[in-house]
Amino acid sequence: MTCTEFLALLDDVIDDTVTAAVRSEVEQHMHKCGHCEVVFNTTRKTIEIYRSHEIYELPPDLRERLHTAIMARCKKGC
């Protein structure tokens, strides 16, 4: 399996709508490809957070730094 094939299956794997054989192939790929493993884990965790409606408050200094960085990037032309 290639990383492109993995990405094409990501939604279905996370939704658990793939066959056991496909899931096994995806898991084997992730075992060999740390990048795809990170993509899978990050995407799955993001969906879990979104579904649980958890709100995370950022510390004021972090919020300000993040806001400043985003605004600077937007001024450059994202």
KAGIMO-V780342 format. One record per pair of residues at least 12 apart in sequence whose ideal C-beta (glycine too) atoms are under 7 Angstrom apart, sorted by sequence separation. I is the first residue (numbers start at 0). GAP is how many residues later the second one is. If there is no record, write none. Layout:
BEGIN
I|GAP  I|GAP
END
This chain:
BEGIN
8|13  12|13  8|17  5|20  5|23  0|24  0|25  0|28  13|29  2|30  5|30  9|30  13|30  2|32  2|33  9|33  13|33
END
